[in-house]
Amino acid sequence: MIGPENSVIVSPEEMKAMGRPEAEIQAQAARWNELSPEEREEQLCRAAQQNAVIGQ
């Protein structure tokens, strides 16, 4: 099962920058807001690590 504990959740701001449809951004914002501040920080760290690997 995919969830915040084992995958990267893109922030709503990142989705907007990616040009995703507003409906998807709103759904992601709702999910993002369910995360604790610690889980959000972890997600941002995972995304940064993933982006570093992809950028190599």
Secondary structure, DSSP 8 states (H G I E B T S, - for coil): ---TTTS----HHHHHHTT--HHHHHHHHHHHHHS-HHHHHHHHHHHHHHHHHHT-
